[in-house]
C-alpha cells in the first residue's frame, strides 16, 4: 500500500478505524487483510462494551464511588459515570440508602425524618425496590 492511504474499513465508513498501513507489514492475500481488519473492529467493540452491570455492581460494593472505581481501572470518573448511566445503575449512596429504607420496619414518617425525604418519596422507594 502507498503511505498515508486509508484502510478499506475507513472507506466503508468506520471512521474510528482509520489506519495508516505504513507500520503494518504487507499481507500475503486479501483474506489476511480482511481478518486483520475484522480483529481490529472486534477489539474496538469489546473496548466500547467493556463494562457489564454485574461487574460494575461488584466494583461499586468494593470501592463505593465512581472516583475510586476509576482509579482502580485507570479510567476517568466520568467514564465510570457514563457506564453507570448506560447500564441504569444508580449511584452507590442511593443503593445503600434504598436498601435500608426497604428493609426497615420503621414508619414512613420516621424514615422521612432520618433520611430527610418526604413520605411520598419513602413510599415510592419501597414500591420501586420491592
MARBALUM-488281 format. One line per field, with one value per residue: residue in three letters; x, y, z of N, C-alpha, C, O in turn. Coordinates in nm, 4 decimals. Example, Ala and Ser with C-alpha at 12.3 -4.5 7.8 and 13.67 -1.06 7.14 Angstrom:
<atoms>
code	[Ala, Ser]
n_c1	[1.3190, 1.2850]
n_c2	[-0.5690, -0.2250]
n_c3	[0.7800, 0.7080]
ca_c1	[1.2300, 1.3670]
ca_c2	[-0.4500, -0.1060]
ca_c3	[0.7800, 0.7140]
c_c1	[1.3200, 1.2900]
c_c2	[-0.3300, 0.0030]
c_c3	[0.7800, 0.7870]
o_c1	[1.4236, 1.3409]
o_c2	[-0.3319, 0.1138]
o_c3	[0.8465, 0.8039]
</atoms>
This chain:
<atoms>
code	[Unk, Unk, Unk, Unk, Unk, Unk, Unk, Unk, Unk, Unk, Unk, Unk, Unk, Unk, Unk, Unk, Unk, Unk, Unk, Unk, Unk, Unk, Unk, Unk, Unk, Unk, Unk, Unk, Unk, Unk, Unk, Unk, Unk, Unk, Unk, Unk, Unk, Unk, Unk, Unk, Unk, Unk, Unk, Unk, Unk, Unk, Unk, Unk, Unk, Unk, Unk, Unk, Unk, Unk, Unk, Unk, Unk, Unk, Unk, Unk, Unk, Unk, Unk, Unk, Unk, Unk, Unk, Unk, Unk, Unk, Unk, Unk, Unk, Unk, Unk, Unk, Unk, Unk, Unk, Unk, Unk, Unk, Unk, Unk, Unk, Unk, Unk, Unk, Unk, Unk, Unk, Unk, Unk, Unk, Unk, Unk, Unk, Unk, Unk, Unk, Unk, Unk, Unk, Unk, Unk, Unk, Unk, Unk, Unk, Unk, Unk, Unk, Unk, Unk, Unk, Unk, Unk, Unk, Unk, Unk, Unk, Unk, Unk, Unk, Unk, Unk, Unk, Unk, Unk, Unk]
n_c1	[0.0827, 0.0299, 0.1974, 0.0172, -0.2329, -0.5718, -0.7435, -0.9561, -1.1685, -1.2024, -1.2788, -1.5223, -1.6738, -1.6132, -1.5145, -1.3633, -1.1726, -0.9632, -0.6701, -0.3300, -0.1391, 0.1355, 0.3096, 0.2431, 0.3062, 0.3052, 0.0255, -0.0169, -0.2322, -0.5688, -0.7538, -0.6138, -0.5760, -0.8421, -0.9140, -0.7461, -0.8459, -1.1053, -1.0485, -0.9492, -1.1832, -1.3467, -1.1987, -1.2210, -1.4983, -1.5238, -1.3822, -1.5432, -1.7768, -1.7012, -1.7712, -1.9948, -2.3125, -2.3083, -2.0363, -1.9793, -2.1507, -2.0373, -1.7859, -1.8752, -1.9722, -1.7323, -1.5549, -1.7079, -1.7355, -1.7570, -1.5199, -1.3217, -1.3525, -1.2802, -1.0101, -0.9099, -0.9497, -0.8045, -0.9235, -1.1134, -1.3324, -1.5618, -1.5978, -1.6692, -1.9055, -2.0570, -2.0767, -2.2314, -2.4725, -2.5485, -2.5954, -2.7975, -2.7591, -2.7880, -2.6286, -2.3919, -2.4443, -2.7186, -2.8051, -2.7413, -2.8876, -3.1517, -3.1833, -3.1691, -3.3976, -3.5995, -3.5731, -3.6196, -3.8177, -3.9396, -4.1760, -4.3028, -4.3028, -4.1138, -3.8828, -3.8676, -3.7862, -3.5339, -3.3848, -3.4278, -3.6269, -3.9373, -4.2561, -4.3899, -4.1782, -4.0464, -4.2444, -4.2506, -3.9884, -3.9949, -4.1958, -4.0838, -3.8535, -3.9330]
n_c2	[-0.1192, 0.2300, 0.4972, 0.6677, 0.5991, 0.5317, 0.2729, 0.0008, -0.0255, 0.2330, 0.3620, 0.2345, 0.3513, 0.3258, 0.5340, 0.5514, 0.3656, 0.4445, 0.3805, 0.4033, 0.2198, 0.2172, 0.1207, -0.1439, -0.4726, -0.5955, -0.7770, -1.1170, -1.2022, -1.1066, -1.2056, -1.2316, -0.9634, -0.8813, -1.0390, -0.9277, -0.6636, -0.7198, -0.8219, -0.5883, -0.4357, -0.5941, -0.5812, -0.3089, -0.2896, -0.4548, -0.3037, -0.0779, -0.1856, -0.2669, -0.2782, -0.4597, -0.4965, -0.6569, -0.6715, -0.4003, -0.3436, -0.5084, -0.3844, -0.1407, -0.2151, -0.2897, -0.0637, 0.1712, 0.4744, 0.6450, 0.7718, 0.6238, 0.3736, 0.4384, 0.5091, 0.2599, 0.1150, 0.2668, 0.4693, 0.7655, 0.9264, 1.0158, 0.8395, 0.6056, 0.7009, 0.7364, 0.4691, 0.3708, 0.5165, 0.4331, 0.1632, 0.1790, 0.1885, 0.3036, 0.5684, 0.4802, 0.5564, 0.5837, 0.3262, 0.1869, 0.3404, 0.3101, 0.0348, 0.0102, 0.1570, -0.0016, -0.2383, -0.1613, -0.1525, 0.0679, 0.3404, 0.5371, 0.8100, 0.8281, 0.7393, 0.9382, 1.1549, 1.0699, 1.0302, 1.2678, 1.2963, 1.3165, 1.1756, 1.0632, 1.0123, 0.8102, 0.6091, 0.5701, 0.4735, 0.2340, 0.0983, 0.0776, -0.0814, -0.3234]
n_c3	[0.0000, -0.0507, 0.1216, 0.3828, 0.2857, 0.3428, 0.5244, 0.4060, 0.5793, 0.6750, 0.4440, 0.4014, 0.5966, 0.8696, 1.0783, 1.3135, 1.2800, 1.1239, 0.9709, 0.9162, 0.7052, 0.7101, 0.9065, 0.9346, 0.8337, 0.4916, 0.3661, 0.2737, 0.1248, 0.0289, 0.2108, 0.4556, 0.5168, 0.5463, 0.7689, 0.9610, 0.9762, 1.0636, 1.3153, 1.4371, 1.4405, 1.6078, 1.8445, 1.8997, 1.9445, 2.1711, 2.3555, 2.3686, 2.4783, 2.7301, 3.0076, 3.2113, 3.3808, 3.6170, 3.6842, 3.7271, 3.9424, 4.1378, 4.1627, 4.2611, 4.5130, 4.6274, 4.6049, 4.6227, 4.5352, 4.2116, 4.1516, 4.2937, 4.1749, 3.9138, 3.9568, 4.0280, 3.7891, 3.6154, 3.4637, 3.3818, 3.6216, 3.5033, 3.2949, 3.4289, 3.5378, 3.3015, 3.2169, 3.4291, 3.3995, 3.1439, 3.1886, 3.3693, 3.6467, 3.9726, 4.1693, 4.4214, 4.6913, 4.6950, 4.6476, 4.8848, 5.0686, 4.9723, 5.0016, 5.2795, 5.3501, 5.2389, 5.3860, 5.6429, 5.9403, 6.0316, 6.0336, 5.7541, 5.8106, 6.0169, 5.8842, 5.6904, 5.8394, 5.9243, 5.6842, 5.5572, 5.3588, 5.1776, 5.2782, 5.0637, 4.8909, 5.0306, 5.0246, 4.7490, 4.6973, 4.8440, 4.7029, 4.4481, 4.4852, 4.5883]
ca_c1	[0.0000, 0.1007, 0.1930, -0.0959, -0.3588, -0.6627, -0.7848, -1.0876, -1.2677, -1.2259, -1.3510, -1.6586, -1.7481, -1.5695, -1.4248, -1.2730, -1.0744, -0.8733, -0.5380, -0.2277, -0.0742, 0.2795, 0.3842, 0.1960, 0.3643, 0.2146, -0.0461, 0.0098, -0.3527, -0.6770, -0.8206, -0.5370, -0.6059, -0.9794, -0.9121, -0.6819, -0.9401, -1.2154, -0.9953, -0.9477, -1.3214, -1.3912, -1.1301, -1.2813, -1.6305, -1.5053, -1.3414, -1.6611, -1.8734, -1.6165, -1.8298, -2.1304, -2.3758, -2.2662, -1.9007, -1.9846, -2.2117, -1.9352, -1.6889, -1.9397, -1.9721, -1.5950, -1.4871, -1.8003, -1.7598, -1.7078, -1.3802, -1.2365, -1.3596, -1.1976, -0.8685, -0.8759, -0.9475, -0.7211, -1.0064, -1.1684, -1.4580, -1.6702, -1.6179, -1.7467, -2.0387, -2.1260, -2.1106, -2.3421, -2.5941, -2.5835, -2.6457, -2.9103, -2.7214, -2.7838, -2.5082, -2.3754, -2.5072, -2.8616, -2.8285, -2.7409, -2.9990, -3.2774, -3.1885, -3.2027, -3.5372, -3.6866, -3.5618, -3.6517, -3.9526, -3.9882, -4.2815, -4.2573, -4.2761, -3.9858, -3.7770, -3.8549, -3.7078, -3.3955, -3.3189, -3.4641, -3.7077, -4.0804, -4.3216, -4.4192, -4.0531, -4.0247, -4.3393, -4.2070, -3.8685, -4.0375, -4.2726, -3.9934, -3.7494, -3.9863]
ca_c2	[0.0000, 0.3564, 0.5670, 0.7544, 0.5549, 0.4857, 0.1339, -0.0245, -0.0005, 0.3770, 0.3947, 0.1844, 0.4301, 0.3084, 0.6482, 0.5303, 0.2646, 0.4985, 0.3246, 0.4179, 0.0900, 0.2339, 0.0443, -0.2821, -0.5436, -0.6296, -0.9025, -1.2021, -1.2083, -1.0184, -1.2655, -1.1941, -0.8227, -0.8750, -1.0945, -0.8288, -0.5539, -0.7715, -0.8266, -0.4515, -0.3950, -0.6678, -0.5236, -0.1785, -0.3117, -0.5069, -0.1921, 0.0070, -0.2552, -0.3314, -0.2963, -0.5122, -0.4492, -0.7325, -0.6293, -0.2648, -0.3505, -0.5642, -0.2783, -0.0410, -0.2671, -0.2955, 0.0655, 0.2772, 0.5881, 0.6413, 0.8160, 0.5125, 0.2706, 0.4896, 0.4962, 0.1170, 0.0711, 0.3614, 0.5493, 0.8841, 0.9031, 1.0422, 0.7159, 0.5176, 0.7617, 0.7053, 0.3263, 0.3553, 0.5710, 0.3483, 0.0363, 0.2057, 0.1607, 0.4291, 0.5958, 0.3857, 0.6005, 0.5596, 0.1819, 0.1512, 0.4092, 0.2478, -0.0975, 0.0310, 0.2005, -0.1155, -0.3410, -0.1042, -0.1729, 0.1977, 0.4002, 0.6314, 0.9407, 0.8181, 0.7320, 1.0673, 1.2419, 1.0199, 1.0486, 1.3993, 1.2759, 1.3247, 1.0448, 1.0085, 0.9569, 0.6829, 0.5126, 0.5430, 0.3879, 0.0992, 0.0365, 0.0514, -0.1805, -0.4470]
ca_c3	[0.0000, -0.0529, 0.2502, 0.4154, 0.2267, 0.4475, 0.5111, 0.3487, 0.6840, 0.6769, 0.3213, 0.4184, 0.6931, 1.0075, 1.0950, 1.4260, 1.2445, 1.0226, 0.9980, 0.8147, 0.6998, 0.6938, 1.0057, 0.9357, 0.7188, 0.3820, 0.3802, 0.1583, 0.0417, 0.0720, 0.3268, 0.5746, 0.5444, 0.5980, 0.9043, 1.0476, 0.9965, 1.1455, 1.4513, 1.4888, 1.4672, 1.7265, 1.9600, 1.9269, 2.0035, 2.3063, 2.4402, 2.3874, 2.5622, 2.8299, 3.1397, 3.2232, 3.5041, 3.7359, 3.7187, 3.7817, 4.0752, 4.2283, 4.1882, 4.3474, 4.6504, 4.6768, 4.6100, 4.6592, 4.4461, 4.0735, 4.1552, 4.3366, 4.0707, 3.8042, 3.9940, 4.0215, 3.6488, 3.5398, 3.3733, 3.4466, 3.6937, 3.4089, 3.2193, 3.5164, 3.5437, 3.1763, 3.2224, 3.5240, 3.3382, 3.0299, 3.2406, 3.4579, 3.7852, 4.0483, 4.2472, 4.5313, 4.8156, 4.6846, 4.6581, 5.0264, 5.1324, 4.9310, 5.0640, 5.4211, 5.3573, 5.2094, 5.4899, 5.7733, 5.9946, 6.0771, 5.9508, 5.6520, 5.8719, 6.0883, 5.7838, 5.6231, 5.9274, 5.9271, 5.5541, 5.5038, 5.2388, 5.2057, 5.2946, 4.9308, 4.8374, 5.1003, 4.9665, 4.6119, 4.7040, 4.8866, 4.5939, 4.3351, 4.5138, 4.6455]
c_c1	[0.0864, 0.0939, 0.0721, -0.2256, -0.4451, -0.7074, -0.9221, -1.1979, -1.3029, -1.3104, -1.4967, -1.7363, -1.7113, -1.4668, -1.3271, -1.1625, -0.9799, -0.7312, -0.4460, -0.1467, 0.0775, 0.3576, 0.3427, 0.2531, 0.2589, 0.1490, -0.0255, -0.1132, -0.4617, -0.7475, -0.7471, -0.5675, -0.7462, -0.9868, -0.8524, -0.7789, -1.0583, -1.1729, -0.9884, -1.0876, -1.3752, -1.3266, -1.1878, -1.4174, -1.6202, -1.4660, -1.4600, -1.7594, -1.8038, -1.6920, -1.9693, -2.1835, -2.3286, -2.1262, -1.9022, -2.0478, -2.1134, -1.8296, -1.7467, -1.9415, -1.8322, -1.5347, -1.5781, -1.8241, -1.7057, -1.5599, -1.2871, -1.2374, -1.2715, -1.0489, -0.8239, -0.8607, -0.8607, -0.8008, -1.0598, -1.2994, -1.5773, -1.7008, -1.7018, -1.8898, -2.1192, -2.1665, -2.2321, -2.4732, -2.6418, -2.6466, -2.7621, -2.8825, -2.7152, -2.6526, -2.5086, -2.4495, -2.6573, -2.8943, -2.8385, -2.8595, -3.1307, -3.2935, -3.2278, -3.3483, -3.6312, -3.6855, -3.6038, -3.7967, -4.0132, -4.0963, -4.2222, -4.2259, -4.1443, -3.8681, -3.7577, -3.7753, -3.5605, -3.3222, -3.3479, -3.5301, -3.8538, -4.1377, -4.3489, -4.2938, -4.0221, -4.1161, -4.2958, -4.0861, -3.9081, -4.1126, -4.1804, -3.8987, -3.8020, -4.0614]
c_c2	[0.1246, 0.4217, 0.6588, 0.7174, 0.4974, 0.3432, 0.1234, 0.0019, 0.1484, 0.4173, 0.3504, 0.2556, 0.4106, 0.4166, 0.6294, 0.4307, 0.3134, 0.4568, 0.3595, 0.2890, 0.1014, 0.1411, -0.1020, -0.3523, -0.5756, -0.7649, -0.9849, -1.2173, -1.1206, -1.0715, -1.2304, -1.0497, -0.8080, -0.9300, -0.9951, -0.7145, -0.5971, -0.7811, -0.6889, -0.4056, -0.4651, -0.6119, -0.3898, -0.1954, -0.3671, -0.3957, -0.1012, -0.0548, -0.3286, -0.3689, -0.3573, -0.4806, -0.5255, -0.6917, -0.4914, -0.2626, -0.4069, -0.4598, -0.1697, -0.0872, -0.2612, -0.1569, 0.1834, 0.3805, 0.5650, 0.6766, 0.6995, 0.3980, 0.3115, 0.4789, 0.3511, 0.0691, 0.1584, 0.4301, 0.6689, 0.8498, 0.9268, 0.9182, 0.6187, 0.5688, 0.7266, 0.5577, 0.3044, 0.4006, 0.4817, 0.2174, 0.0544, 0.1751, 0.2925, 0.4466, 0.5103, 0.4296, 0.5757, 0.4111, 0.1429, 0.2149, 0.3409, 0.1082, -0.0859, 0.0723, 0.0829, -0.2194, -0.2907, -0.1317, -0.0413, 0.2499, 0.5000, 0.7676, 0.9392, 0.8148, 0.8653, 1.1661, 1.2005, 1.0566, 1.1832, 1.3884, 1.2937, 1.1837, 0.9814, 0.9513, 0.8215, 0.5754, 0.4725, 0.4496, 0.2464, 0.0276, -0.0064, -0.0653, -0.3055, -0.5274]
c_c3	[0.0000, 0.0849, 0.2606, 0.3439, 0.3389, 0.4196, 0.4464, 0.4507, 0.6895, 0.5564, 0.3321, 0.5287, 0.8387, 1.0392, 1.2102, 1.3930, 1.1349, 1.0575, 0.8827, 0.8163, 0.6800, 0.7860, 1.0131, 0.8137, 0.6131, 0.4084, 0.2547, 0.0687, 0.1027, 0.1972, 0.4560, 0.6146, 0.6025, 0.7400, 1.0033, 1.0777, 1.0823, 1.2917, 1.5143, 1.5268, 1.5927, 1.8529, 1.9987, 1.9946, 2.1449, 2.4016, 2.4689, 2.4849, 2.6758, 2.9563, 3.1295, 3.3625, 3.6274, 3.7802, 3.7833, 3.9204, 4.1781, 4.2632, 4.2784, 4.4924, 4.7104, 4.6986, 4.6454, 4.5515, 4.3047, 4.0679, 4.1899, 4.2359, 3.9528, 3.8335, 3.9850, 3.8769, 3.5589, 3.4289, 3.4519, 3.5176, 3.6028, 3.3248, 3.3006, 3.5275, 3.4185, 3.1703, 3.3124, 3.4627, 3.2236, 3.0770, 3.3378, 3.6038, 3.8613, 4.1222, 4.3732, 4.6578, 4.8125, 4.6951, 4.8042, 5.0987, 5.0992, 4.9911, 5.2105, 5.4378, 5.3360, 5.3213, 5.6275, 5.8113, 6.0443, 5.9828, 5.8515, 5.7121, 5.9495, 5.9907, 5.7123, 5.7075, 5.9277, 5.7978, 5.4899, 5.3660, 5.2763, 5.2207, 5.1587, 4.8650, 4.9020, 5.0424, 4.8253, 4.6097, 4.7426, 4.7755, 4.4800, 4.3617, 4.5823, 4.5427]
o_c1	[0.2009, -0.0041, 0.0296, -0.3192, -0.3951, -0.7089, -0.9946, -1.3071, -1.4192, -1.4027, -1.5858, -1.8528, -1.7724, -1.3463, -1.2176, -1.0688, -0.9230, -0.6788, -0.4824, -0.0910, 0.1412, 0.4617, 0.4011, 0.2491, 0.1394, 0.2101, -0.0176, -0.0995, -0.4475, -0.7951, -0.8117, -0.5827, -0.7671, -1.0581, -0.9016, -0.7921, -1.1064, -1.2517, -1.0185, -1.1079, -1.4420, -1.3925, -1.2022, -1.4488, -1.7002, -1.5110, -1.4757, -1.8193, -1.8431, -1.6776, -2.0518, -2.1074, -2.3103, -2.1000, -1.8338, -2.0032, -2.1069, -1.7888, -1.6760, -1.9158, -1.8153, -1.4697, -1.5294, -1.9256, -1.6212, -1.4840, -1.1856, -1.1351, -1.1974, -0.9703, -0.7131, -0.7699, -0.8444, -0.7531, -1.0517, -1.3689, -1.6826, -1.8159, -1.7944, -1.9845, -2.2365, -2.2759, -2.3239, -2.5741, -2.7617, -2.7393, -2.8196, -2.9743, -2.6446, -2.5748, -2.6144, -2.5114, -2.7175, -3.0002, -2.9324, -2.9243, -3.2123, -3.4042, -3.3101, -3.4151, -3.7310, -3.7881, -3.6218, -3.8859, -4.1260, -4.1059, -4.1070, -4.1318, -4.0708, -3.7662, -3.6454, -3.7047, -3.4722, -3.2105, -3.2990, -3.4953, -3.8895, -4.0753, -4.3330, -4.3018, -3.9766, -4.0717, -4.3034, -4.0814, -3.8616, -4.0941, -4.1974, -3.8668, -3.7228, -4.1130]
o_c2	[0.1234, 0.4038, 0.7196, 0.7972, 0.4215, 0.2987, 0.2221, 0.0459, 0.1848, 0.4980, 0.4175, 0.2237, 0.4732, 0.3937, 0.6856, 0.4139, 0.2327, 0.4943, 0.3460, 0.2530, 0.0050, 0.0885, -0.1778, -0.2986, -0.5818, -0.8551, -0.9316, -1.2427, -1.0681, -0.9937, -1.2021, -1.0191, -0.7315, -0.8744, -0.9801, -0.6735, -0.5196, -0.7520, -0.6735, -0.3445, -0.4021, -0.5973, -0.3598, -0.1246, -0.3301, -0.3932, -0.0529, 0.0160, -0.4392, -0.4804, -0.3130, -0.4423, -0.4649, -0.6787, -0.4686, -0.1875, -0.3592, -0.4479, -0.1134, -0.0087, -0.2317, -0.1341, 0.2857, 0.3737, 0.4784, 0.6192, 0.6790, 0.3330, 0.2296, 0.4436, 0.3224, -0.0081, 0.1290, 0.4468, 0.6718, 0.7559, 0.8658, 0.8945, 0.5567, 0.4901, 0.6908, 0.5244, 0.2299, 0.3309, 0.4580, 0.1663, -0.0441, 0.1391, 0.3843, 0.3522, 0.4734, 0.3465, 0.5493, 0.3745, 0.0741, 0.1501, 0.3163, 0.0682, -0.1631, 0.0268, 0.0691, -0.2821, -0.3707, -0.1340, -0.0398, 0.2080, 0.5415, 0.8339, 1.0380, 0.8803, 0.9017, 1.2514, 1.2862, 1.1081, 1.2113, 1.4593, 1.2867, 1.0855, 0.8606, 0.8528, 0.7292, 0.4641, 0.3555, 0.3566, 0.1497, -0.0926, -0.1140, -0.1406, -0.3866, -0.6347]
o_c3	[0.0451, 0.1571, 0.1624, 0.3421, 0.4218, 0.3048, 0.4334, 0.4149, 0.7065, 0.5681, 0.2800, 0.5520, 0.9252, 1.0282, 1.2064, 1.4710, 1.0613, 1.1624, 0.7659, 0.9201, 0.6375, 0.7467, 1.0904, 0.7030, 0.6421, 0.4658, 0.1441, -0.0510, 0.2131, 0.2799, 0.5569, 0.7328, 0.6966, 0.8236, 1.1151, 1.1930, 1.1649, 1.3817, 1.6327, 1.6317, 1.6747, 1.9559, 2.1172, 2.0904, 2.2308, 2.5161, 2.5811, 2.5658, 2.7129, 3.0063, 3.0496, 3.4513, 3.7330, 3.8998, 3.8830, 4.0071, 4.2914, 4.3787, 4.3619, 4.5837, 4.8287, 4.8006, 4.6937, 4.4823, 4.2815, 3.9897, 4.1234, 4.2142, 3.8984, 3.7455, 3.9397, 3.8459, 3.4405, 3.3166, 3.5747, 3.4789, 3.6215, 3.2880, 3.2482, 3.5269, 3.4284, 3.1248, 3.2777, 3.4728, 3.2085, 3.0141, 3.3841, 3.6775, 3.8194, 4.1362, 4.4242, 4.7243, 4.9166, 4.7461, 4.8442, 5.1809, 5.1881, 5.0273, 5.2596, 5.5307, 5.4067, 5.3479, 5.7193, 5.7265, 6.0935, 5.8675, 5.8639, 5.6686, 5.9481, 6.0129, 5.6776, 5.6536, 5.9311, 5.8019, 5.3805, 5.2716, 5.3939, 5.1807, 5.1412, 4.7916, 4.8344, 5.0142, 4.7877, 4.5292, 4.6823, 4.7563, 4.4226, 4.2697, 4.6301, 4.5738]
</atoms>
